[in-house]
Amino acid sequence: MSTREDPRTPYLANAGPHPWRRYVAIGDSFTEGVGDPEPSAPNGFRGWADRVAEVLSDQVEDFAYANLAIRGRLIGQIVAEQVEPAIALKPDLVTFSAGGNDVIRPNGDPDAIAQLFEDAVVRLSRDGATVVVFTGIDTAFTPVFRGIRGKVAIYNENIRAIADKYDCIVADQWALKEVQDMRFFDDDRLHYNALGHHEVARMVLRALNVPNDLQPMQPDPVPLRTWREARAVDLVWAREYFVPWVLRRLRHQSSGDEVTAKRPDPRPVIAFSPPQREAPPVGDPAVAPDEEG
């Protein structure tokens, strides 16, 4: 379905080229792009923010993009480490997503998160930049995070109230039903995969009223598994992702402790081009991908 036909968000394209020339993204792993691998990227990930920047850059000249987001960051760290550096880059467009790592913690308080969030929004918008904020995803579809759905809902209402008070644009993940499907998530069951980041990019561009050619991406069919096979998959997930996450919490460590921002300075955007498979030489039989040579 094209953006123009999308019934969820009224299509009100900008009258002319979009007005933004300097975009800065701040946040945690969601904004860093974790789960959407791209070897040519500085941090090895692409993500929705890169995808949005590619579209915005393609429509105007002299566009620059910086991404200060670092995985594992709590909202207090994002506000302390990223807000002032972002302001110093003099953006006219800022995307700000923070608090997700706080909400999923047992003692995460959505009202305390909101106080820090509002302080950051005041500072980010003081020079007239357009600020885009995000609601959290509806976690009802995933057993891992279904129990925190109420906290996410409170967090979202606080975000919407702040956005209304300071005239921010809301990118509404809660209403993004397409991604409420584990096929849009990485193997860790926490971060979006390439399909999920692509859908978030489409959502952000809709929120900005920027026309684009991004089309929905269809996931592969759900694999059929026996109960025993499904439990085996769960055990692998627990060993490779859940247990290391718990151990980091106990050791007061973060997955981003040794990570730096992938785009600390605004730079022109080079549109991503997926690698092309080489055609077989003329006269040579093509070998199917699953056949041995």
Secondary structure, DSSP 8 states (H G I E B T S, - for coil): --GGG-SSS-----SSS-S-SEEEEE-SHHHHTTTSB-TTSTTSB--HHHHHHHHHHHHSSS-EEEE---TT--HHHHHHHHHHHHHHT--SEEEE---HHHHTSTT--HHHHHHHHHHHHHHHHTTS-EEEEE----GGG-TTTGGGHHHHHHHHHHHHHHHHHHT-EEE-STT-GGG-SGGGB-TTSSSB-HHHHHHHHHHHHHHTT-----------------HHHHHHHHHHHIIIIIHHHHHHHHTT--TTTT---SEEEEE--------------TTS----TTS--
